[in-house]
Amino acid sequence: MILVTGGTGLVGAHLLLHLIENGESVRAIYRNIDSIQKTKSLFSQYNKEPLFNKIEWMKGDIIDVPSLEIAFEKIEYVYHCAALISFEPNDEDLLRKINIEGTANIVNFCIAKNVQKLCFVSSIAALGDLKENEKIITEDTEWNPEKPHSDYAISKYGAEMEIWRGQQEGVNAVIVNPGMIIGPGFLDQGSGKLIKNVQNGMPFYTTGTTGYIAVTDVVKVMVGLINRETKNERYILISENIVYRDFFNSIAMAKKIKKPSIYLSPLMMKILWRMDWVISTLFRKRRFLVRASAKASYSKKLYSNEKIKNALNMEFLDIHQYIMANANL
């Protein structure tokens, strides 16, 4: 039996579909019944709705230990996809609780229940910081605690520390660090928010760079790694490094709408996030643009996917072609 956490999110839902299609026995935990509908809608989007009923759903939460005690019964493999993605400064405590404490709980149950293997979905945000003579981020790039990191990045890095702890205590685990994950069905989270903004006529673009990957490739890699003898390793998952402007343009072309045409310079982004801070402080509203997001919009980070390509002989989908072929993103 396989346990999937985060089955009501982009990666988890696609993972559930892949596992069920391949005849696996799968259990997924959920926090509230409404969230399951997102996964059911995704199955319908792929014309696979009958397969949805083969999932064993169990109410639970990664920060609720008693619920995990039940969820882990007879589990052999675990895909830990559940996480909070937020760059809102006020969510610092919640990020640490869900992403670090929640992962610690998953690791502890993997130890207690003698789970055969654990696959953890981290993020490129948890990768290291380039030194002056380095140009591309790899799995071996060292994390520098003296460099500024978002609360989200710190929480995912802390979660990885829990995975490494579990490995020292006998858990066979692999970590994947995906870039910006592109896929249909979840416009309220992650890359879906960016896609939704472009769809709604966002006129602005920036020229920062980051790594992108199709959700189907993420799932393919995760299943490939858990079914091999590979353990105690981490892998960067990106198809390619793309400029934000080009990503936005691909979305606009796929949806046949106007491309963003107003360039926001780094200086303008700095002004905007400070203005947003003032407005949110005065009116007690959630942040629209935080410092970490503003900085990322013009940061030109490059990531290497050589390790996973060599490990699985992997060829990734072209992101621009994937967007054009999935205009319903």
Secondary structure, 3 states (H helix, E strand, C coil): CEEEECCCCHHHHHHHHHHHHCCCCEEEEECCHHHHHHHHHHHHHCCCHHHHCCCEEEECCCCCHHHHHHHCCCCCEEEECCCCCCCCHHHHHHHHHHHHHHHHHHHHHHHHCCCCEEEEECCHHHCCCCCCCCCCECCCCCCCCCCCCCHHHHHHHHHHHHHHHHHHCCCCEEEEEECEEECCCCCCCCHHHHHHHHHCCCCEECCCEEEEEEHHHHHHHHHHHHCCCCCCEEEEECCEEEEHHHHHHHHHHHHCCCCCCEECCHHHHHHHHHHHHHHHHHHCCCCCCCHHHHHHHHCECCECCHHHHHHHCCCCCCHHHHHHHCCCC
